[in-house]
């Protein structure tokens, strides 16, 4: 773990306050996590040649893709989307602070 001394030294190096340095790092970390989740979501959809979760659901219902692992992947996408919404909410919380 990086100590407060290192944060203070680096924040001075980049001409921002320690608080701003920590804030920016936190926001960037969350944005990177969100980006990685978005990529994971797109990769799952691409396996089924679908652009949306609704399209994947229709393909499963019409038996154009197998139910297993289709349903499990659809649940995973829903979980990813919920996590993305949570990250977006956390970013908004930091931005309004």
Residue pairs with C-beta under 8 A, 6 or more apart in sequence:
4 18
7 18
7 21
7 22
8 18
10 21
11 17
11 18
11 20
11 21
14 21
16 24
23 94
26 94
27 91
27 94
27 95
30 87
30 90
30 91
30 94
31 91
33 87
34 84
34 87
34 88
34 91
37 80
37 83
37 84
37 87
38 84
40 80
41 77
41 80
41 81
41 84
44 73
44 76
44 77
44 80
45 51
45 52
45 53
45 55
45 56
45 77
47 73
48 56
48 59
48 65
48 70
48 73
50 56
50 59
53 74
53 77
53 78
53 81
56 65
56 70
56 73
56 74
56 77
57 74
59 65
59 70
60 66
60 67
60 70
60 71
60 74
